Amino acid sequence: MSEQSLPVHHGFDAAMAGKRAECDGGGPIQGTYYAARQEFTGTLTGEYIDHGDPPWRWYLMVDLVRKPAGYPWNSVWCEQGNLFLAES
């Protein structure tokens, strides 16, 4: 396995800033070796990170109005392929 870090590029997409969106992903179920679906709804900041080779784009979502029970933060990074813009 390589000791080298994967490339990371930070950026801003003005077209995504302020958009309401939903994203889903997965997270561990405490005390098990399993994961469960997690859903979030909030506002995109426009900030993103491209990570990996080939890069995967992750957008920052804040002001969460829906998040999993017990999720302690009010922001989350959402992978572009799991991001759905809300109707205007």
Sequence and secondary structure as in RCSB ss.txt:
>XXXX:A:sequence
MSEQSLPVHHGFDAAMAGKRAECDGGGPIQGTYYAARQEFTGTLTGEYIDHGDPPWRWYLMVDLVRKPAGYPWNS
VWCEQGNLFLAES
>XXXX:A:secstr
   S   EEEEE TTTTT EEEEEEEEE TTSS EEEEEEEEEEEEEEEEETTTTEEEEEEEEEEE  TT   SE
EEEEGGGEEE   
